[in-house]
Amino acid sequence: MIDLYTWTTPNGRKASIFLEELGVPYEAHPIDIMKDDQFAPDFLKIAPNNKIPAIVDRDNGMTLMESGAILIYLADKHGRFLPMDGEPRYRVLEWLMWQMGGIGPFLGQAHHFLQFNKGKAPYAEERYRKEARRLYGVLDRRLEGRGFLADEYSIADIATWPWITRFAWQDIDLNDFPNVKRWYVEIAGRPAVQKGYHVPKVTDDIPMP
């Protein structure tokens, strides 16, 4: 049994979608970041950086913060969605790290300036709008001629996909990136993705192009 501490954000949805894909039992604990739940002392003991998601593995008492670490841990524990060794493993990790270092932080900044503070910082809006398009271009080229980021569906796709659900917040038209659009729609149709998207509570439907 996994205790999952999460909220309805791209980072949070990575973990809930992956747990649904694995089909392992878990209990979701809402951490409402709009009410500053992430700063509660009890949560700080699990996640010293005050960020969701975080997990506690009741099997062994392991606690983990950081979505990338959580995905790798669960994939290794259950032997799924991450090859055990060789180049296939490192291809998945390569694109997982690309998400962690590029897609996540830069699209997060795009949300801040383009969605929540539009008109306040034109330079920042233009900077992050351009970077969002650049990253989508990288993703589109990677997906040309292949189904998924590392050929087989993996934690790299699971980590990246929730960020793409907010394409409208990033001023992105998915029709400009046909390979991303195909990949996005295919993953959106997976039952585990549909279920994990609405953890810890039902929000809006998955945005579709």
C-alpha contacts under 8 A as a table, 3 or more apart, distances in Angstrom:
res1	aa1	res2	aa2	distance
1	M	24	V	7.26
1	M	25	P	5.15
1	M	26	Y	5.14
1	M	27	E	7.44
1	M	57	D	6.37
1	M	58	R	5.58
1	M	59	D	6.69
2	I	25	P	6.53
2	I	26	Y	4.41
2	I	27	E	6.26
2	I	55	I	6.59
2	I	56	V	5.81
2	I	57	D	4.75
2	I	58	R	5.98
3	D	26	Y	5.70
3	D	27	E	4.98
3	D	28	A	6.12
3	D	29	H	7.13
3	D	55	I	5.41
3	D	56	V	5.04
3	D	57	D	6.45
3	D	58	R	7.34
4	L	15	A	7.91
4	L	16	S	7.73
4	L	26	Y	6.76
4	L	27	E	5.97
4	L	28	A	4.75
4	L	29	H	5.89
4	L	53	P	7.05
4	L	54	A	6.07
4	L	55	I	4.68
4	L	56	V	6.81
5	Y	28	A	6.00
5	Y	29	H	4.77
5	Y	30	P	6.02
5	Y	31	I	6.18
5	Y	52	I	6.55
5	Y	53	P	5.51
5	Y	54	A	5.19
5	Y	55	I	6.03
6	T	12	G	5.15
6	T	13	R	7.84
6	T	28	A	6.98
6	T	29	H	6.37
6	T	30	P	5.47
6	T	31	I	5.45
6	T	52	I	5.29
6	T	53	P	4.67
6	T	54	A	6.83
6	T	199	V	7.84
6	T	200	P	6.79
7	W	12	G	5.38
7	W	13	R	7.51
7	W	30	P	5.79
7	W	31	I	5.60
7	W	32	D	6.15
7	W	33	I	7.19
7	W	52	I	6.91
7	W	53	P	7.34
7	W	199	V	7.18
7	W	200	P	6.11
8	T	12	G	5.99
8	T	13	R	6.35
8	T	197	Y	7.66
8	T	198	H	7.25
8	T	199	V	6.62
8	T	200	P	6.75
8	T	201	K	7.38
8	T	203	T	7.83
9	T	12	G	5.09
9	T	13	R	6.01
9	T	162	P	7.99
10	P	13	R	5.14
10	P	14	K	6.40
10	P	162	P	4.72
10	P	163	W	5.23
11	N	14	K	5.41
11	N	15	A	7.32
11	N	52	I	7.12
11	N	53	P	6.67
11	N	67	S	6.35
11	N	159	A	7.62
11	N	162	P	7.41
11	N	163	W	7.87
12	G	15	A	5.77
12	G	16	S	6.78
12	G	52	I	6.05
12	G	53	P	5.03
12	G	67	S	7.53
13	R	16	S	5.12
13	R	17	I	5.80
13	R	162	P	6.45
13	R	196	G	6.50
13	R	197	Y	5.70
13	R	199	V	7.10
14	K	17	I	5.44
14	K	18	F	6.15
14	K	67	S	7.00
14	K	71	L	7.97
14	K	158	I	5.93
14	K	159	A	5.25
14	K	162	P	6.59
15	A	18	F	5.14
15	A	19	L	6.17
15	A	53	P	6.95
15	A	67	S	6.63
15	A	70	I	7.21
15	A	71	L	6.78
16	S	19	L	5.12
16	S	20	E	6.21
16	S	196	G	4.83
16	S	197	Y	7.13
16	S	199	V	6.37
17	I	20	E	5.10
17	I	21	E	6.15
17	I	158	I	7.21
17	I	192	A	6.15
17	I	193	V	5.20
17	I	194	Q	7.96
17	I	195	K	7.21
17	I	196	G	4.07
17	I	197	Y	6.32
18	F	21	E	4.90
18	F	22	L	6.14
18	F	71	L	7.29
18	F	155	I	7.60
18	F	158	I	6.77
18	F	192	A	7.91
18	F	196	G	7.58
19	L	22	L	5.07
19	L	23	G	6.08
19	L	24	V	6.11
19	L	25	P	7.82
19	L	26	Y	7.42
19	L	196	G	7.70
20	E	23	G	4.96
20	E	24	V	6.97
20	E	192	A	5.02
20	E	193	V	7.27
20	E	195	K	7.16
20	E	196	G	5.95
21	E	192	A	5.21
21	E	193	V	7.36
22	L	78	H	7.73
22	L	80	R	7.56
28	A	199	V	7.21
28	A	200	P	5.94
29	H	200	P	6.93
30	P	200	P	5.69
31	I	37	D	5.32
31	I	38	Q	6.07
31	I	52	I	7.49
32	D	35	K	5.49
32	D	36	D	6.51
32	D	37	D	5.33
32	D	38	Q	7.19
33	I	36	D	4.82
33	I	37	D	5.59
33	I	38	Q	5.94
34	M	37	D	7.65
36	D	39	F	5.71
36	D	40	A	7.57
37	D	40	A	5.50
37	D	43	F	7.91
38	Q	43	F	6.25
38	Q	44	L	7.30
38	Q	50	N	5.15
38	Q	51	K	6.30
38	Q	52	I	7.34
39	F	43	F	6.86
39	F	44	L	6.50
39	F	50	N	5.82
40	A	43	F	5.42
40	A	44	L	6.29
41	P	44	L	4.97
41	P	45	K	6.57
42	D	45	K	5.43
42	D	46	I	7.19
43	F	46	I	5.30
43	F	47	A	6.00
43	F	48	P	7.92
43	F	50	N	7.22
44	L	47	A	4.90
44	L	48	P	4.85
44	L	49	N	7.17
44	L	50	N	5.84
45	K	48	P	6.11
46	I	54	A	6.89
46	I	55	I	7.59
46	I	56	V	7.67
46	I	63	T	6.11
46	I	64	L	7.00
46	I	65	M	7.12
47	A	50	N	5.47
47	A	51	K	6.51
47	A	52	I	7.63
47	A	54	A	6.19
47	A	64	L	7.10
47	A	65	M	5.25
48	P	51	K	7.95
48	P	65	M	7.86
49	N	65	M	7.98
51	K	54	A	7.65
51	K	65	M	7.55
51	K	66	E	7.61
52	I	65	M	7.21
52	I	66	E	7.30
52	I	67	S	7.81
53	P	65	M	6.32
53	P	66	E	6.50
53	P	67	S	6.08
54	A	63	T	7.36
54	A	64	L	5.56
54	A	65	M	4.31
54	A	66	E	6.62
54	A	67	S	7.35
54	A	70	I	7.49
55	I	63	T	5.62
55	I	64	L	5.38
55	I	65	M	6.61
55	I	70	I	7.39
56	V	61	G	6.32
56	V	62	M	5.65
56	V	63	T	4.45
56	V	64	L	6.65
57	D	60	N	5.95
57	D	61	G	5.34
57	D	62	M	5.15
57	D	63	T	6.43
58	R	61	G	5.18
58	R	62	M	7.33
59	D	62	M	7.94
64	L	69	A	7.17
64	L	70	I	6.27
65	M	69	A	7.07
65	M	70	I	6.76
66	E	69	A	5.53
66	E	70	I	6.31
67	S	70	I	5.01
67	S	71	L	6.20
68	G	71	L	5.22
68	G	72	I	6.30
68	G	96	L	7.28
68	G	97	M	7.92
68	G	100	M	7.14
68	G	159	A	7.61
69	A	72	I	5.23
69	A	73	Y	6.05
70	I	73	Y	5.15
70	I	74	L	6.14
71	L	74	L	5.31
71	L	75	A	5.95
71	L	155	I	6.52
72	I	75	A	5.09
72	I	76	D	6.03
72	I	82	L	7.57
72	I	155	I	7.70
73	Y	76	D	5.28
73	Y	77	K	6.04
74	L	77	K	5.00
74	L	78	H	6.09
75	A	78	H	5.39
75	A	79	G	5.52
75	A	80	R	5.23
75	A	81	F	6.00
75	A	82	L	5.81
75	A	155	I	7.75
76	D	79	G	5.02
76	D	80	R	7.02
76	D	82	L	7.04
76	D	84	M	7.46
79	G	82	L	7.03
79	G	83	P	7.65
79	G	84	M	7.44
80	R	83	P	7.25
81	F	153	Y	6.70
81	F	154	S	4.34
81	F	155	I	5.75
82	L	89	R	6.07
82	L	92	V	6.73
82	L	154	S	6.00
82	L	155	I	6.58
83	P	86	G	7.86
83	P	88	P	6.04
83	P	89	R	4.65
83	P	92	V	7.94
84	M	89	R	6.09
85	D	88	P	6.89
85	D	89	R	5.23
85	D	90	Y	7.62
86	G	89	R	5.67
86	G	90	Y	6.73
87	E	90	Y	5.08
87	E	91	R	6.04
88	P	91	R	5.18
88	P	92	V	6.49
88	P	150	A	7.38
89	R	92	V	5.36
89	R	93	L	6.33
90	Y	93	L	4.86
90	Y	94	E	5.78
91	R	94	E	4.96
91	R	95	W	6.41
91	R	150	A	5.80
92	V	95	W	5.44
92	V	96	L	6.07
92	V	149	L	7.47
92	V	150	A	5.44
92	V	154	S	6.86
92	V	155	I	7.13
92	V	156	A	5.68
93	L	96	L	4.85
93	L	97	M	5.98
93	L	156	A	7.04
94	E	97	M	5.29
94	E	98	W	6.29
95	W	98	W	4.77
95	W	99	Q	6.29
95	W	149	L	6.83
95	W	150	A	7.40
95	W	156	A	5.61
96	L	99	Q	5.17
96	L	100	M	6.33
96	L	155	I	7.00
96	L	156	A	4.43
96	L	157	D	7.82
96	L	159	A	6.74
96	L	160	T	7.64
97	M	100	M	4.84
97	M	101	G	5.93
98	W	101	G	5.22
98	W	102	G	5.54
98	W	103	I	6.93
99	Q	102	G	5.32
99	Q	103	I	4.67
99	Q	104	G	5.80
99	Q	156	A	7.54
99	Q	159	A	6.87
99	Q	160	T	5.82
100	M	103	I	6.50
100	M	104	G	5.52
100	M	105	P	7.22
101	G	104	G	6.58
101	G	105	P	6.53
102	G	105	P	5.85
102	G	106	F	5.76
102	G	107	L	7.79
102	G	135	L	7.46
103	I	106	F	5.71
103	I	107	L	5.61
103	I	108	G	7.97
103	I	132	A	7.88
103	I	135	L	6.73
103	I	160	T	7.17
103	I	163	W	7.23
104	G	107	L	5.59
104	G	108	G	5.88
104	G	160	T	7.95
104	G	163	W	6.88
105	P	108	G	5.03
105	P	109	Q	6.34
106	F	109	Q	5.07
106	F	110	A	6.30
106	F	128	Y	6.77
106	F	131	E	7.13
106	F	132	A	7.03
107	L	110	A	4.76
107	L	111	H	6.26
107	L	128	Y	7.34
107	L	132	A	6.11
107	L	163	W	7.41
107	L	170	Q	6.88
108	G	111	H	5.12
108	G	112	H	6.44
109	Q	112	H	4.94
109	Q	113	F	6.34
109	Q	128	Y	6.68
110	A	113	F	5.39
110	A	114	L	5.50
110	A	115	Q	7.40
110	A	125	E	7.01
110	A	128	Y	5.05
110	A	129	R	6.39
110	A	132	A	7.21
110	A	169	W	7.45
110	A	170	Q	5.74
111	H	114	L	5.39
111	H	115	Q	4.99
111	H	116	F	6.57
111	H	169	W	5.72
111	H	170	Q	6.22
112	H	115	Q	5.96
112	H	116	F	5.27
112	H	117	N	6.20
113	F	116	F	5.91
113	F	117	N	4.80
113	F	118	K	5.63
113	F	120	K	7.73
113	F	121	A	7.14
113	F	124	A	6.75
113	F	125	E	5.56
113	F	128	Y	7.89
114	L	117	N	6.17
114	L	118	K	4.99
114	L	125	E	5.85
114	L	129	R	7.75
114	L	169	W	6.59
114	L	170	Q	6.61
114	L	171	D	7.57
115	Q	118	K	6.02
115	Q	169	W	5.42
115	Q	170	Q	7.53
117	N	120	K	5.81
117	N	121	A	7.72
118	K	121	A	7.29
118	K	125	E	7.51
119	G	122	P	6.14
121	A	124	A	5.41
121	A	125	E	6.19
122	P	125	E	5.00
122	P	126	E	6.17
123	Y	126	E	5.29
123	Y	127	R	6.13
124	A	127	R	4.96
124	A	128	Y	6.12
125	E	128	Y	5.48
125	E	129	R	5.91
126	E	129	R	5.08
126	E	130	K	6.06
127	R	130	K	5.39
127	R	131	E	6.26
128	Y	131	E	4.88
128	Y	132	A	5.91
129	R	132	A	5.16
129	R	133	R	6.41
129	R	170	Q	6.59
129	R	171	D	6.89
130	K	133	R	5.21
130	K	134	R	6.19
131	E	134	R	4.91
131	E	135	L	6.13
132	A	135	L	5.20
132	A	136	Y	6.20
132	A	170	Q	6.68
132	A	172	I	7.84
133	R	136	Y	5.04
133	R	137	G	6.11
133	R	172	I	7.15
134	R	137	G	4.99
134	R	138	V	6.40
135	L	138	V	5.03
135	L	139	L	6.26
136	Y	139	L	4.99
136	Y	140	D	5.97
136	Y	177	F	7.16
136	Y	180	V	7.56
137	G	140	D	4.99
137	G	141	R	6.15
137	G	177	F	7.13
138	V	141	R	5.32
138	V	142	R	6.18
139	L	142	R	5.09
139	L	143	L	6.23
139	L	180	V	6.66
140	D	143	L	5.24
140	D	144	E	6.36
140	D	177	F	5.88
140	D	178	P	7.19
140	D	179	N	5.18
140	D	180	V	5.18
141	R	144	E	5.23
141	R	179	N	7.60
142	R	146	R	7.68
142	R	149	L	6.59
143	L	146	R	5.22
143	L	147	G	6.44
143	L	148	F	6.26
143	L	149	L	6.22
143	L	179	N	5.72
143	L	180	V	6.84
143	L	183	W	7.68
144	E	179	N	5.96
146	R	149	L	7.44
146	R	151	D	5.88
147	G	151	D	5.89
147	G	152	E	7.18
147	G	153	Y	7.82
147	G	183	W	6.87
148	F	151	D	4.81
148	F	152	E	5.79
148	F	153	Y	5.61
148	F	154	S	7.85
148	F	157	D	6.74
148	F	183	W	7.05
149	L	152	E	7.43
149	L	153	Y	7.43
149	L	154	S	7.88
149	L	156	A	6.63
149	L	157	D	6.20
150	A	153	Y	7.14
150	A	154	S	7.18
150	A	156	A	7.42
153	Y	156	A	7.83
153	Y	157	D	6.39
154	S	157	D	5.53
154	S	158	I	6.48
155	I	158	I	4.77
155	I	159	A	5.89
156	A	159	A	5.26
156	A	160	T	6.25
157	D	160	T	5.16
157	D	161	W	5.82
158	I	161	W	5.62
158	I	162	P	7.29
159	A	162	P	6.72
159	A	163	W	7.91
160	T	163	W	5.75
160	T	164	I	6.88
161	W	164	I	5.20
161	W	165	T	6.67
161	W	184	Y	6.75
161	W	187	I	7.73
162	P	165	T	5.24
162	P	166	R	7.55
163	W	166	R	5.89
163	W	167	F	7.66
164	I	167	F	5.30
164	I	184	Y	7.55
165	T	206	I	6.92
165	T	207	P	6.04
165	T	208	M	7.97
166	R	169	W	5.33
166	R	170	Q	6.71
166	R	207	P	7.53
167	F	170	Q	5.09
167	F	171	D	6.49
167	F	172	I	5.17
167	F	173	D	7.11
167	F	174	L	7.36
168	A	171	D	5.18
168	A	172	I	5.71
168	A	173	D	7.27
169	W	172	I	7.59
172	I	176	D	7.98
173	D	176	D	5.73
173	D	177	F	7.64
173	D	209	P	7.75
174	L	177	F	5.24
174	L	178	P	6.76
174	L	180	V	7.02
174	L	181	K	5.51
174	L	209	P	6.34
175	N	178	P	5.66
175	N	181	K	6.73
175	N	209	P	7.56
177	F	180	V	5.43
177	F	181	K	6.19
178	P	181	K	4.94
178	P	182	R	6.18
179	N	182	R	5.22
179	N	183	W	6.23
180	V	183	W	5.14
180	V	184	Y	5.85
181	K	184	Y	5.05
181	K	185	V	6.09
181	K	209	P	7.56
182	R	185	V	5.40
182	R	186	E	6.19
183	W	186	E	5.22
183	W	187	I	6.24
184	Y	187	I	5.37
184	Y	188	A	6.09
185	V	188	A	4.99
185	V	189	G	6.41
185	V	208	M	7.37
186	E	189	G	5.37
186	E	190	R	7.16
187	I	190	R	5.47
187	I	193	V	7.08
188	A	193	V	6.23
188	A	194	Q	6.57
188	A	206	I	7.41
189	G	193	V	7.30
189	G	194	Q	7.02
190	R	193	V	5.26
190	R	194	Q	6.34
191	P	194	Q	5.09
191	P	195	K	6.21
192	A	195	K	5.15
192	A	196	G	5.91
193	V	196	G	5.11
193	V	197	Y	5.87
194	Q	197	Y	5.38
194	Q	198	H	7.16
194	Q	206	I	7.68
195	K	198	H	5.81
195	K	199	V	7.35
196	G	199	V	5.46
197	Y	206	I	7.63
198	H	201	K	5.26
198	H	202	V	4.52
198	H	203	T	6.33
199	V	202	V	6.66
204	D	207	P	7.99
